[in-house]
Amino acid sequence: MWSRRKESAEHFASALQGPVTVCTSVKEAVEGADVIITVTGASQPVLFGDWVKPGAHVAGKAPRESCKLFSNP
């Protein structure tokens, strides 16, 4: 998992059951993943298509005005 603030990611991860790896970048967090879930208030894309393996499922939640949660550079 990844968060803009490492402390936030570590706090959230500690509340989950099972193994969780806190990553230093979005790219590191998603490469090779079968399922990617994003929740963001970002106004710019946070996830790029070339980071996502073919066949992966991506589910995202973003503000209506920033629907470009996923982008191909």
C-alpha positions as CSV (number, residue, x, y, z in Angstrom):
1,M,0.0,0.0,0.0
2,W,1.0,3.6,-0.5
3,S,0.1,7.0,0.9
4,R,1.5,10.5,0.4
5,R,2.5,10.3,4.1
6,K,4.4,7.2,5.0
7,E,3.2,7.6,8.6
8,S,-0.5,7.4,7.4
9,A,0.2,4.2,5.4
10,E,2.0,2.6,8.4
11,H,-0.9,3.5,10.7
12,F,-3.5,2.1,8.3
13,A,-1.5,-1.0,7.7
14,S,-1.1,-1.7,11.4
15,A,-4.9,-1.8,11.7
16,L,-5.3,-4.5,9.0
17,Q,-5.2,-8.2,9.5
18,G,-2.7,-10.2,7.4
19,P,0.5,-9.1,5.7
20,V,0.6,-5.6,4.3
21,T,3.7,-4.0,2.7
22,V,4.0,-0.2,2.8
23,C,5.6,1.0,-0.4
24,T,7.6,4.1,-1.2
25,S,5.8,4.8,-4.5
26,V,2.5,4.2,-6.2
27,K,4.4,2.4,-9.0
28,E,6.0,0.0,-6.5
29,A,2.6,-0.6,-4.8
30,V,0.8,-1.6,-8.0
31,E,3.3,-3.3,-10.3
32,G,2.4,-7.0,-10.6
33,A,-0.9,-6.6,-8.6
34,D,-4.0,-8.5,-9.6
35,V,-6.3,-6.1,-7.9
36,I,-5.7,-2.3,-7.4
37,I,-7.9,-0.1,-5.3
38,T,-7.4,3.6,-5.2
39,V,-9.1,6.3,-3.1
40,T,-7.8,9.8,-3.7
41,G,-8.7,13.4,-3.6
42,A,-5.9,14.2,-6.1
43,S,-6.8,16.5,-9.1
44,Q,-4.1,14.8,-11.3
45,P,-3.8,11.1,-12.2
46,V,-2.1,9.0,-9.6
47,L,-2.0,5.7,-11.5
48,F,-0.6,5.1,-15.0
49,G,-1.6,2.4,-17.4
50,D,1.9,1.2,-18.1
51,W,2.3,0.3,-14.3
52,V,-0.8,-2.0,-14.5
53,K,-0.3,-5.6,-15.7
54,P,-2.7,-6.9,-18.4
55,G,-5.9,-8.4,-16.8
56,A,-5.6,-6.5,-13.5
57,H,-8.8,-5.2,-12.0
58,V,-8.7,-1.5,-11.1
59,A,-11.3,0.1,-8.8
60,G,-11.1,3.7,-8.0
61,K,-12.8,6.4,-6.0
62,A,-12.0,10.1,-6.8
63,P,-13.8,13.4,-6.7
64,R,-16.2,13.9,-9.5
65,E,-14.2,16.9,-10.9
66,S,-11.0,14.7,-11.0
67,C,-12.2,11.6,-12.8
68,K,-8.8,11.1,-14.4
69,L,-7.7,8.7,-11.7
70,F,-6.0,6.5,-14.3
71,S,-3.9,7.8,-17.2
72,N,-1.6,6.5,-19.9
73,P,1.3,9.0,-20.4
